[in-house]
């Protein structure tokens, strides 16, 4: 499996050299779930709040933690760790990443929010069959130091769960 580095390395150019064309880098929110590092496009994130216990819905799938009241708005909270691995226990501490889906706000519970990094499409490899995850959920893989970053499509996750 080949991974590309996430960090952008800038080099200085001599005055006679031309500046190479640089594609816009997508800002990626990095977070940890079950000792793995994940990322998602920061543009899909509305806000990040501290974890709070959700009211469980009877008959809901295991990866749906339940509902929370966020400033008068009812938010469905999903557990990314359970969605990717059904044998994993639910997140009980950490953060909730809030994303919008149409007019609805949905939360994704994660163990820890780490950082925001800028990455380009060239730095992110295609996921292919390298990651065992639900179809369409993983956008690619990258390298951050010694960690492999799994870049997920947060909108696809929300769409799969809500539909």
Rosetta constraint file for C-alpha pairs under 8 A:
AtomPair CA 1 CA 130 HARMONIC 7.23 0.50
AtomPair CA 2 CA 125 HARMONIC 7.59 0.50
AtomPair CA 3 CA 124 HARMONIC 7.35 0.50
AtomPair CA 3 CA 125 HARMONIC 6.21 0.50
AtomPair CA 3 CA 141 HARMONIC 6.38 0.50
AtomPair CA 3 CA 142 HARMONIC 5.28 0.50
AtomPair CA 3 CA 143 HARMONIC 5.78 0.50
AtomPair CA 3 CA 148 HARMONIC 7.57 0.50
AtomPair CA 4 CA 122 HARMONIC 7.87 0.50
AtomPair CA 4 CA 123 HARMONIC 4.93 0.50
AtomPair CA 4 CA 124 HARMONIC 5.86 0.50
AtomPair CA 4 CA 125 HARMONIC 6.47 0.50
AtomPair CA 4 CA 141 HARMONIC 7.59 0.50
AtomPair CA 4 CA 142 HARMONIC 5.08 0.50
AtomPair CA 4 CA 143 HARMONIC 5.44 0.50
AtomPair CA 5 CA 123 HARMONIC 5.91 0.50
AtomPair CA 5 CA 124 HARMONIC 7.72 0.50
AtomPair CA 5 CA 142 HARMONIC 5.80 0.50
AtomPair CA 5 CA 143 HARMONIC 4.35 0.50
AtomPair CA 5 CA 144 HARMONIC 6.00 0.50
AtomPair CA 5 CA 145 HARMONIC 7.73 0.50
AtomPair CA 6 CA 117 HARMONIC 7.50 0.50
AtomPair CA 6 CA 118 HARMONIC 7.39 0.50
AtomPair CA 6 CA 119 HARMONIC 5.51 0.50
AtomPair CA 6 CA 120 HARMONIC 7.93 0.50
AtomPair CA 6 CA 123 HARMONIC 5.94 0.50
AtomPair CA 6 CA 124 HARMONIC 7.33 0.50
AtomPair CA 6 CA 142 HARMONIC 5.81 0.50
AtomPair CA 6 CA 143 HARMONIC 5.43 0.50
AtomPair CA 6 CA 144 HARMONIC 5.52 0.50
AtomPair CA 7 CA 117 HARMONIC 7.25 0.50
AtomPair CA 7 CA 118 HARMONIC 7.21 0.50
AtomPair CA 7 CA 119 HARMONIC 6.88 0.50
AtomPair CA 7 CA 144 HARMONIC 6.84 0.50
AtomPair CA 8 CA 118 HARMONIC 7.32 0.50
AtomPair CA 8 CA 119 HARMONIC 6.99 0.50
AtomPair CA 13 CA 17 HARMONIC 6.10 0.50
AtomPair CA 13 CA 18 HARMONIC 7.83 0.50
AtomPair CA 13 CA 19 HARMONIC 7.46 0.50
AtomPair CA 23 CA 120 HARMONIC 7.01 0.50
AtomPair CA 24 CA 120 HARMONIC 6.81 0.50
AtomPair CA 25 CA 118 HARMONIC 5.48 0.50
AtomPair CA 25 CA 119 HARMONIC 5.00 0.50
AtomPair CA 25 CA 120 HARMONIC 4.45 0.50
AtomPair CA 25 CA 121 HARMONIC 7.53 0.50
AtomPair CA 26 CA 41 HARMONIC 6.80 0.50
AtomPair CA 26 CA 42 HARMONIC 7.98 0.50
AtomPair CA 26 CA 118 HARMONIC 5.49 0.50
AtomPair CA 26 CA 119 HARMONIC 5.40 0.50
AtomPair CA 26 CA 120 HARMONIC 6.00 0.50
AtomPair CA 27 CA 41 HARMONIC 6.05 0.50
AtomPair CA 27 CA 42 HARMONIC 5.70 0.50
AtomPair CA 27 CA 43 HARMONIC 7.68 0.50
AtomPair CA 27 CA 116 HARMONIC 6.45 0.50
AtomPair CA 27 CA 117 HARMONIC 5.61 0.50
AtomPair CA 27 CA 118 HARMONIC 4.30 0.50
AtomPair CA 27 CA 119 HARMONIC 6.32 0.50
AtomPair CA 28 CA 39 HARMONIC 5.87 0.50
AtomPair CA 28 CA 40 HARMONIC 5.32 0.50
AtomPair CA 28 CA 41 HARMONIC 4.64 0.50
AtomPair CA 28 CA 42 HARMONIC 5.23 0.50
AtomPair CA 28 CA 116 HARMONIC 5.41 0.50
AtomPair CA 28 CA 117 HARMONIC 5.24 0.50
AtomPair CA 28 CA 118 HARMONIC 5.93 0.50
AtomPair CA 28 CA 119 HARMONIC 6.92 0.50
AtomPair CA 29 CA 39 HARMONIC 5.23 0.50
AtomPair CA 29 CA 40 HARMONIC 5.34 0.50
AtomPair CA 29 CA 41 HARMONIC 6.18 0.50
AtomPair CA 29 CA 42 HARMONIC 5.33 0.50
AtomPair CA 29 CA 113 HARMONIC 7.80 0.50
AtomPair CA 29 CA 114 HARMONIC 7.60 0.50
AtomPair CA 29 CA 115 HARMONIC 6.00 0.50
AtomPair CA 29 CA 116 HARMONIC 4.48 0.50
AtomPair CA 29 CA 117 HARMONIC 6.62 0.50
AtomPair CA 30 CA 37 HARMONIC 6.83 0.50
AtomPair CA 30 CA 38 HARMONIC 5.68 0.50
AtomPair CA 30 CA 39 HARMONIC 4.28 0.50
AtomPair CA 30 CA 40 HARMONIC 6.82 0.50
AtomPair CA 30 CA 113 HARMONIC 6.29 0.50
AtomPair CA 30 CA 114 HARMONIC 5.31 0.50
AtomPair CA 30 CA 115 HARMONIC 5.19 0.50
AtomPair CA 30 CA 116 HARMONIC 5.84 0.50
AtomPair CA 30 CA 117 HARMONIC 7.31 0.50
AtomPair CA 31 CA 37 HARMONIC 5.79 0.50
AtomPair CA 31 CA 38 HARMONIC 5.30 0.50
AtomPair CA 31 CA 39 HARMONIC 5.99 0.50
AtomPair CA 31 CA 110 HARMONIC 7.01 0.50
AtomPair CA 31 CA 111 HARMONIC 7.51 0.50
AtomPair CA 31 CA 112 HARMONIC 5.56 0.50
AtomPair CA 31 CA 113 HARMONIC 4.19 0.50
AtomPair CA 31 CA 114 HARMONIC 4.97 0.50
AtomPair CA 31 CA 115 HARMONIC 7.16 0.50
AtomPair CA 32 CA 36 HARMONIC 5.50 0.50
AtomPair CA 32 CA 37 HARMONIC 4.57 0.50
AtomPair CA 32 CA 38 HARMONIC 5.87 0.50
AtomPair CA 32 CA 110 HARMONIC 6.48 0.50
AtomPair CA 32 CA 111 HARMONIC 5.64 0.50
AtomPair CA 32 CA 112 HARMONIC 5.11 0.50
AtomPair CA 32 CA 113 HARMONIC 6.34 0.50
AtomPair CA 32 CA 114 HARMONIC 7.07 0.50
AtomPair CA 33 CA 37 HARMONIC 6.56 0.50
AtomPair CA 33 CA 38 HARMONIC 7.18 0.50
AtomPair CA 33 CA 80 HARMONIC 7.43 0.50
AtomPair CA 33 CA 81 HARMONIC 5.90 0.50
AtomPair CA 33 CA 110 HARMONIC 5.51 0.50
AtomPair CA 33 CA 111 HARMONIC 5.10 0.50
AtomPair CA 33 CA 112 HARMONIC 7.00 0.50
AtomPair CA 34 CA 81 HARMONIC 6.61 0.50
AtomPair CA 34 CA 111 HARMONIC 7.09 0.50
AtomPair CA 36 CA 148 HARMONIC 7.94 0.50
AtomPair CA 36 CA 149 HARMONIC 7.64 0.50
AtomPair CA 37 CA 147 HARMONIC 7.00 0.50
AtomPair CA 37 CA 148 HARMONIC 6.77 0.50
AtomPair CA 37 CA 149 HARMONIC 5.10 0.50
AtomPair CA 37 CA 150 HARMONIC 6.47 0.50
AtomPair CA 38 CA 149 HARMONIC 5.17 0.50
AtomPair CA 38 CA 150 HARMONIC 4.62 0.50
AtomPair CA 38 CA 151 HARMONIC 5.59 0.50
AtomPair CA 38 CA 152 HARMONIC 6.92 0.50
AtomPair CA 39 CA 149 HARMONIC 6.55 0.50
AtomPair CA 39 CA 150 HARMONIC 6.10 0.50
AtomPair CA 39 CA 151 HARMONIC 4.49 0.50
AtomPair CA 39 CA 152 HARMONIC 6.04 0.50
AtomPair CA 40 CA 44 HARMONIC 7.62 0.50
AtomPair CA 40 CA 151 HARMONIC 5.52 0.50
AtomPair CA 40 CA 152 HARMONIC 5.34 0.50
AtomPair CA 40 CA 153 HARMONIC 6.13 0.50
AtomPair CA 40 CA 154 HARMONIC 6.25 0.50
AtomPair CA 41 CA 45 HARMONIC 7.35 0.50
AtomPair CA 41 CA 153 HARMONIC 7.46 0.50
AtomPair CA 41 CA 154 HARMONIC 7.70 0.50
AtomPair CA 42 CA 116 HARMONIC 7.75 0.50
AtomPair CA 44 CA 99 HARMONIC 5.87 0.50
AtomPair CA 44 CA 100 HARMONIC 7.20 0.50
AtomPair CA 44 CA 154 HARMONIC 6.97 0.50
AtomPair CA 44 CA 155 HARMONIC 7.04 0.50
AtomPair CA 45 CA 97 HARMONIC 6.73 0.50
AtomPair CA 45 CA 98 HARMONIC 5.86 0.50
AtomPair CA 45 CA 99 HARMONIC 4.72 0.50
AtomPair CA 45 CA 100 HARMONIC 7.35 0.50
AtomPair CA 46 CA 97 HARMONIC 7.70 0.50
AtomPair CA 46 CA 98 HARMONIC 5.41 0.50
AtomPair CA 46 CA 99 HARMONIC 5.11 0.50
AtomPair CA 46 CA 100 HARMONIC 6.60 0.50
AtomPair CA 47 CA 97 HARMONIC 6.26 0.50
AtomPair CA 47 CA 98 HARMONIC 5.29 0.50
AtomPair CA 47 CA 99 HARMONIC 7.28 0.50
AtomPair CA 48 CA 95 HARMONIC 6.77 0.50
AtomPair CA 48 CA 96 HARMONIC 5.76 0.50
AtomPair CA 48 CA 97 HARMONIC 4.63 0.50
AtomPair CA 48 CA 98 HARMONIC 5.90 0.50
AtomPair CA 49 CA 95 HARMONIC 5.77 0.50
AtomPair CA 49 CA 96 HARMONIC 5.34 0.50
AtomPair CA 49 CA 97 HARMONIC 6.64 0.50
AtomPair CA 49 CA 98 HARMONIC 7.65 0.50
AtomPair CA 50 CA 94 HARMONIC 6.38 0.50
AtomPair CA 50 CA 95 HARMONIC 4.49 0.50
AtomPair CA 50 CA 96 HARMONIC 6.09 0.50
AtomPair CA 51 CA 92 HARMONIC 7.55 0.50
AtomPair CA 51 CA 93 HARMONIC 5.76 0.50
AtomPair CA 51 CA 94 HARMONIC 5.20 0.50
AtomPair CA 51 CA 95 HARMONIC 4.37 0.50
AtomPair CA 51 CA 96 HARMONIC 5.44 0.50
AtomPair CA 51 CA 109 HARMONIC 7.14 0.50
AtomPair CA 52 CA 68 HARMONIC 7.73 0.50
AtomPair CA 52 CA 93 HARMONIC 7.73 0.50
AtomPair CA 53 CA 68 HARMONIC 7.44 0.50
AtomPair CA 53 CA 92 HARMONIC 7.48 0.50
AtomPair CA 54 CA 65 HARMONIC 6.07 0.50
AtomPair CA 54 CA 66 HARMONIC 4.93 0.50
AtomPair CA 54 CA 67 HARMONIC 4.99 0.50
AtomPair CA 54 CA 68 HARMONIC 5.12 0.50
AtomPair CA 54 CA 77 HARMONIC 7.04 0.50
AtomPair CA 55 CA 65 HARMONIC 7.37 0.50
AtomPair CA 55 CA 66 HARMONIC 4.93 0.50
AtomPair CA 55 CA 67 HARMONIC 5.11 0.50
AtomPair CA 55 CA 68 HARMONIC 6.52 0.50
AtomPair CA 56 CA 60 HARMONIC 7.88 0.50
AtomPair CA 56 CA 64 HARMONIC 7.94 0.50
AtomPair CA 56 CA 65 HARMONIC 5.84 0.50
AtomPair CA 56 CA 66 HARMONIC 4.17 0.50
AtomPair CA 56 CA 67 HARMONIC 6.65 0.50
AtomPair CA 57 CA 65 HARMONIC 7.77 0.50
AtomPair CA 57 CA 66 HARMONIC 5.43 0.50
AtomPair CA 57 CA 67 HARMONIC 7.47 0.50
AtomPair CA 60 CA 64 HARMONIC 6.25 0.50
AtomPair CA 60 CA 66 HARMONIC 7.93 0.50
AtomPair CA 62 CA 82 HARMONIC 7.07 0.50
AtomPair CA 62 CA 83 HARMONIC 7.89 0.50
AtomPair CA 62 CA 86 HARMONIC 7.52 0.50
AtomPair CA 63 CA 78 HARMONIC 5.72 0.50
AtomPair CA 63 CA 79 HARMONIC 5.09 0.50
AtomPair CA 63 CA 80 HARMONIC 7.09 0.50
AtomPair CA 63 CA 81 HARMONIC 7.92 0.50
AtomPair CA 63 CA 82 HARMONIC 5.08 0.50
AtomPair CA 63 CA 83 HARMONIC 5.09 0.50
AtomPair CA 63 CA 86 HARMONIC 7.60 0.50
AtomPair CA 63 CA 90 HARMONIC 7.92 0.50
AtomPair CA 64 CA 76 HARMONIC 7.46 0.50
AtomPair CA 64 CA 77 HARMONIC 6.10 0.50
AtomPair CA 64 CA 78 HARMONIC 4.50 0.50
AtomPair CA 64 CA 79 HARMONIC 6.15 0.50
AtomPair CA 65 CA 76 HARMONIC 7.71 0.50
AtomPair CA 65 CA 77 HARMONIC 5.48 0.50
AtomPair CA 65 CA 78 HARMONIC 5.49 0.50
AtomPair CA 65 CA 79 HARMONIC 6.24 0.50
AtomPair CA 65 CA 90 HARMONIC 7.77 0.50
AtomPair CA 66 CA 76 HARMONIC 5.79 0.50
AtomPair CA 66 CA 77 HARMONIC 5.51 0.50
AtomPair CA 66 CA 78 HARMONIC 7.35 0.50
AtomPair CA 67 CA 74 HARMONIC 6.47 0.50
AtomPair CA 67 CA 75 HARMONIC 5.47 0.50
AtomPair CA 67 CA 76 HARMONIC 4.64 0.50
AtomPair CA 67 CA 77 HARMONIC 5.89 0.50
AtomPair CA 68 CA 74 HARMONIC 5.80 0.50
AtomPair CA 68 CA 75 HARMONIC 5.31 0.50
AtomPair CA 68 CA 76 HARMONIC 6.67 0.50
AtomPair CA 68 CA 77 HARMONIC 7.20 0.50
AtomPair CA 69 CA 73 HARMONIC 5.58 0.50
AtomPair CA 69 CA 74 HARMONIC 4.76 0.50
AtomPair CA 69 CA 75 HARMONIC 6.26 0.50
AtomPair CA 70 CA 74 HARMONIC 6.28 0.50
AtomPair CA 70 CA 75 HARMONIC 6.75 0.50
AtomPair CA 74 CA 105 HARMONIC 7.93 0.50
AtomPair CA 75 CA 104 HARMONIC 7.74 0.50
AtomPair CA 75 CA 105 HARMONIC 5.71 0.50
AtomPair CA 75 CA 106 HARMONIC 5.39 0.50
AtomPair CA 75 CA 107 HARMONIC 6.48 0.50
AtomPair CA 76 CA 105 HARMONIC 7.39 0.50
AtomPair CA 76 CA 106 HARMONIC 5.13 0.50
AtomPair CA 76 CA 107 HARMONIC 5.99 0.50
AtomPair CA 77 CA 96 HARMONIC 7.81 0.50
AtomPair CA 77 CA 106 HARMONIC 6.03 0.50
AtomPair CA 77 CA 107 HARMONIC 4.39 0.50
AtomPair CA 77 CA 108 HARMONIC 5.59 0.50
AtomPair CA 77 CA 109 HARMONIC 6.64 0.50
AtomPair CA 78 CA 83 HARMONIC 7.93 0.50
AtomPair CA 78 CA 106 HARMONIC 7.62 0.50
AtomPair CA 78 CA 107 HARMONIC 6.03 0.50
AtomPair CA 78 CA 108 HARMONIC 4.76 0.50
AtomPair CA 78 CA 109 HARMONIC 5.99 0.50
AtomPair CA 79 CA 83 HARMONIC 6.21 0.50
AtomPair CA 79 CA 90 HARMONIC 6.58 0.50
AtomPair CA 79 CA 91 HARMONIC 6.73 0.50
AtomPair CA 79 CA 108 HARMONIC 5.75 0.50
AtomPair CA 79 CA 109 HARMONIC 4.91 0.50
AtomPair CA 79 CA 110 HARMONIC 6.96 0.50
AtomPair CA 80 CA 84 HARMONIC 6.19 0.50
AtomPair CA 80 CA 108 HARMONIC 6.29 0.50
AtomPair CA 80 CA 109 HARMONIC 6.32 0.50
AtomPair CA 80 CA 110 HARMONIC 6.61 0.50
AtomPair CA 81 CA 85 HARMONIC 5.96 0.50
AtomPair CA 81 CA 86 HARMONIC 7.73 0.50
AtomPair CA 81 CA 88 HARMONIC 6.56 0.50
AtomPair CA 81 CA 89 HARMONIC 7.94 0.50
AtomPair CA 81 CA 90 HARMONIC 7.13 0.50
AtomPair CA 81 CA 91 HARMONIC 7.51 0.50
AtomPair CA 81 CA 110 HARMONIC 7.35 0.50
AtomPair CA 82 CA 86 HARMONIC 4.71 0.50
AtomPair CA 82 CA 87 HARMONIC 6.94 0.50
AtomPair CA 82 CA 88 HARMONIC 5.58 0.50
AtomPair CA 82 CA 89 HARMONIC 6.87 0.50
AtomPair CA 82 CA 90 HARMONIC 6.31 0.50
AtomPair CA 84 CA 132 HARMONIC 7.98 0.50
AtomPair CA 84 CA 133 HARMONIC 5.80 0.50
AtomPair CA 84 CA 134 HARMONIC 7.02 0.50
AtomPair CA 91 CA 109 HARMONIC 6.51 0.50
AtomPair CA 91 CA 110 HARMONIC 6.58 0.50
AtomPair CA 91 CA 111 HARMONIC 6.34 0.50
AtomPair CA 93 CA 111 HARMONIC 6.39 0.50
AtomPair CA 94 CA 109 HARMONIC 7.34 0.50
AtomPair CA 94 CA 110 HARMONIC 5.96 0.50
AtomPair CA 94 CA 111 HARMONIC 4.43 0.50
AtomPair CA 94 CA 112 HARMONIC 5.16 0.50
AtomPair CA 94 CA 113 HARMONIC 7.76 0.50
AtomPair CA 95 CA 109 HARMONIC 5.90 0.50
AtomPair CA 95 CA 110 HARMONIC 5.55 0.50
AtomPair CA 95 CA 111 HARMONIC 6.34 0.50
AtomPair CA 95 CA 112 HARMONIC 6.08 0.50
AtomPair CA 95 CA 113 HARMONIC 6.75 0.50
AtomPair CA 96 CA 107 HARMONIC 5.66 0.50
AtomPair CA 96 CA 108 HARMONIC 5.29 0.50
AtomPair CA 96 CA 109 HARMONIC 4.41 0.50
AtomPair CA 96 CA 110 HARMONIC 6.14 0.50
AtomPair CA 97 CA 107 HARMONIC 5.38 0.50
AtomPair CA 97 CA 108 HARMONIC 5.05 0.50
AtomPair CA 97 CA 109 HARMONIC 6.43 0.50
AtomPair CA 97 CA 110 HARMONIC 7.46 0.50
AtomPair CA 98 CA 105 HARMONIC 6.57 0.50
AtomPair CA 98 CA 106 HARMONIC 5.63 0.50
AtomPair CA 98 CA 107 HARMONIC 4.35 0.50
AtomPair CA 98 CA 108 HARMONIC 6.40 0.50
AtomPair CA 99 CA 105 HARMONIC 5.76 0.50
AtomPair CA 99 CA 106 HARMONIC 5.40 0.50
AtomPair CA 99 CA 107 HARMONIC 6.27 0.50
AtomPair CA 99 CA 108 HARMONIC 7.90 0.50
AtomPair CA 99 CA 154 HARMONIC 7.66 0.50
AtomPair CA 99 CA 155 HARMONIC 7.73 0.50
AtomPair CA 100 CA 104 HARMONIC 5.69 0.50
AtomPair CA 100 CA 105 HARMONIC 4.47 0.50
AtomPair CA 100 CA 106 HARMONIC 6.12 0.50
AtomPair CA 101 CA 105 HARMONIC 6.14 0.50
AtomPair CA 101 CA 106 HARMONIC 7.14 0.50
AtomPair CA 101 CA 155 HARMONIC 7.10 0.50
AtomPair CA 101 CA 158 HARMONIC 7.15 0.50
AtomPair CA 101 CA 159 HARMONIC 7.58 0.50
AtomPair CA 106 CA 158 HARMONIC 7.08 0.50
AtomPair CA 119 CA 123 HARMONIC 6.29 0.50
AtomPair CA 119 CA 124 HARMONIC 7.37 0.50
AtomPair CA 120 CA 124 HARMONIC 6.70 0.50
AtomPair CA 121 CA 125 HARMONIC 7.69 0.50
AtomPair CA 123 CA 142 HARMONIC 6.66 0.50
AtomPair CA 124 CA 140 HARMONIC 5.77 0.50
AtomPair CA 124 CA 141 HARMONIC 5.54 0.50
AtomPair CA 124 CA 142 HARMONIC 5.06 0.50
AtomPair CA 125 CA 140 HARMONIC 5.31 0.50
AtomPair CA 125 CA 141 HARMONIC 5.27 0.50
AtomPair CA 125 CA 142 HARMONIC 6.42 0.50
AtomPair CA 126 CA 139 HARMONIC 6.78 0.50
AtomPair CA 126 CA 140 HARMONIC 4.63 0.50
AtomPair CA 126 CA 141 HARMONIC 6.55 0.50
AtomPair CA 127 CA 131 HARMONIC 6.54 0.50
AtomPair CA 127 CA 138 HARMONIC 6.43 0.50
AtomPair CA 127 CA 139 HARMONIC 6.14 0.50
AtomPair CA 127 CA 140 HARMONIC 4.25 0.50
AtomPair CA 127 CA 141 HARMONIC 5.84 0.50
AtomPair CA 128 CA 140 HARMONIC 7.91 0.50
AtomPair CA 131 CA 138 HARMONIC 7.84 0.50
AtomPair CA 133 CA 137 HARMONIC 6.81 0.50
AtomPair CA 133 CA 138 HARMONIC 6.93 0.50
AtomPair CA 134 CA 138 HARMONIC 7.78 0.50
AtomPair CA 136 CA 153 HARMONIC 7.69 0.50
AtomPair CA 136 CA 156 HARMONIC 6.79 0.50
AtomPair CA 137 CA 152 HARMONIC 5.61 0.50
AtomPair CA 137 CA 153 HARMONIC 5.39 0.50
AtomPair CA 137 CA 154 HARMONIC 7.51 0.50
AtomPair CA 137 CA 156 HARMONIC 5.83 0.50
AtomPair CA 137 CA 157 HARMONIC 6.01 0.50
AtomPair CA 138 CA 150 HARMONIC 6.94 0.50
AtomPair CA 138 CA 151 HARMONIC 5.90 0.50
AtomPair CA 138 CA 152 HARMONIC 4.34 0.50
AtomPair CA 138 CA 153 HARMONIC 5.97 0.50
AtomPair CA 139 CA 150 HARMONIC 7.83 0.50
AtomPair CA 139 CA 151 HARMONIC 5.50 0.50
AtomPair CA 139 CA 152 HARMONIC 5.38 0.50
AtomPair CA 139 CA 153 HARMONIC 5.96 0.50
AtomPair CA 140 CA 150 HARMONIC 6.21 0.50
AtomPair CA 140 CA 151 HARMONIC 5.27 0.50
AtomPair CA 140 CA 152 HARMONIC 7.26 0.50
AtomPair CA 141 CA 148 HARMONIC 6.79 0.50
AtomPair CA 141 CA 149 HARMONIC 5.61 0.50
AtomPair CA 141 CA 150 HARMONIC 4.82 0.50
AtomPair CA 141 CA 151 HARMONIC 5.89 0.50
AtomPair CA 142 CA 148 HARMONIC 5.73 0.50
AtomPair CA 142 CA 149 HARMONIC 4.98 0.50
AtomPair CA 142 CA 150 HARMONIC 6.64 0.50
AtomPair CA 142 CA 151 HARMONIC 7.55 0.50
AtomPair CA 143 CA 147 HARMONIC 5.92 0.50
AtomPair CA 143 CA 148 HARMONIC 4.69 0.50
AtomPair CA 143 CA 149 HARMONIC 5.77 0.50
AtomPair CA 144 CA 148 HARMONIC 6.16 0.50
AtomPair CA 144 CA 149 HARMONIC 6.54 0.50
AtomPair CA 153 CA 157 HARMONIC 6.46 0.50
AtomPair CA 154 CA 158 HARMONIC 6.29 0.50
AtomPair CA 155 CA 159 HARMONIC 6.04 0.50
AtomPair CA 156 CA 160 HARMONIC 6.01 0.50
AtomPair CA 157 CA 161 HARMONIC 6.34 0.50
AtomPair CA 158 CA 162 HARMONIC 6.04 0.50
AtomPair CA 159 CA 163 HARMONIC 5.92 0.50
